[in-house]
């Protein structure tokens, strides 16, 4: 979520529910993160946050064999030449991007253009 008047200024926050919370159906084990703090919060806080973007993590039915690793895409650290074609390629192949944080970088780059995504 974003708190601020423009995308260039403000404060970004996130709520995260861990898999074990889903298994136990607990409503008191959510994590609130921001650039200022990380805290455990209850589900009521999450319900009242007016979220506008949700991220889901797929569950794997079984362990994938190591032969699939050669098909993974790594985006690398050099984001200087991220043009529209490169971002589009990553979006079309998002399921092959190994790192969840890299997937978020790609989605953010697509959402805000080829801006500096760290």
NORHUFEN-V623565 format. One record per pair of residues at least 24 apart in sequence whose ideal C-beta (glycine too) atoms are under 6 Angstrom apart, sorted by sequence separation. I is the first residue (numbers start at 1). GAP is how many residues later the second one is. D is the distance in Angstrom with one decimal. If there is no record, write none. Layout:
I&GAP&D / I&GAP&D
This chain:
72&24&5.7 / 73&24&5.1 / 71&25&5.7 / 72&26&4.2 / 75&27&4.8 / 82&27&5.8 / 15&31&4.9 / 82&32&4.5 / 79&38&5.9 / 1&50&5.7
